[in-house]
Amino acid sequence: MALDSLSSVVVVHQAVGPHQWNVPVSHFTKDVLRKFIVVDVIYSPAILMAKLSLLSLYLEVFRPTQRLRYAIYFGIVFVTLFYTGTFIAFCVLAIPRPGQTLIGTILSDDVASLIPISVAQAGVNIASDFYIFILPIPGVVQLQMPIKKKIGICAIFATGSL
């Protein structure tokens, strides 16, 4: 939803502009609506690649214990399955079918059924971000370095939670 808000400002004004609720309906042309659909469809693969890159980095950098390696693999499998599923759902439900107008698609029950998927996606985003943030902490704690440096490294990872 935050991506939708940002995208509405960018596609309507090409820069920082009014809040999405303050944009008149007349500004939502076919071109703008097409851009919304594109943003909605590519969101899942984009987030998936970001999360997979972090999880893969953890496998390489920390040389994790077997338990941590399984936790990383679980994260990889979970986010891959979830975001692939949401990508397919958005492709099937948000892209107009042959003979269907863009406005007809956006106002259809199919697109309305994406709302619970978007809410679930927001919850999984938060939970998986937290999971990815917590994963390297045991590896950092086991490092042979002063406690101040360990805290500093954990603080660097904590910036990702912002």
ABEGO torsion letter per residue (X at the ends): XAAAAAAAAAAAAGBBBBBAAABBAAABBAAAAAAAAAAAAAAAAAAAAAAAAAAAAAAAAAGBBAAAAAAAAAAAAAAAAAAAAAAAAAAAAABBBBGBBAAAAAABAAAAAAAAAAAAAAAAAAAAAAAAAAAAAAAAAABBBBAAAAAAAAAAAAAAAX
